[in-house]
Amino acid sequence: MFWQLALLVGAGLLGPILAGGRRPLAPVLVGELIAGAVVGKTGWHLLDPTLQPFPIFFSLGFAMLMLGAGTEVDLASADVRRGILRGSVALIATLVAGIPLALILSGTLHLGNWPLLAVLLAGSSAAVAFPIVEERGLAGPGIALLIGWITLADAVTALLMPLTISGPARIPGALAGDLAIVGLGAVVMAVGSQLSGRPSV
């Protein structure tokens, strides 16, 4: 197990290596994905992601990545608020456009569950985009739109995906869970705003 952990750490360094220097070859995440593919199931099968403690590491790593992505969203910023407003329009347009494409893909490839495909097509990944934005020091109105769009897309994906994979009998429970998440998030934001002395968003 020790050598697998050492290999995992070593492979993870490929990302910073490719992203280093005056002319980076690729973002950090791209290098890490390449390294994972080489040592994992796609490549040499040197690491088995199902063995402990890797599942725990993956869960902790993903949680920290999403937490870091969340810290990039400053709802008190006027630019970010405008970006969220414009991003919501873009997200709705993407969802609407994704429905016929999802129906076509589902029917052509016999995948089934076209609602899940529509949600995934409209979704995004803050865990991928936000670290790149921070790494490259990108800013401006376009980045504010990107941050707002991706934040909404990730939130909608997280809320809608359980509905698309639940059976009809479980949809009420999934909806109740979504409402609980949204309600808890609103309460946490309100309490945070009161404690910090900043106006509630």
PyMOL commands that set and color helices and strands:
alter all, ss='L'
color gray80, all
select helices_A, chain A and resi 2-12+14-19+28-39+54-70+78-109+114-122+126-136+141-165+168-196
alter helices_A, ss='H'
color red, helices_A
deselect
rebuild
show_as cartoon
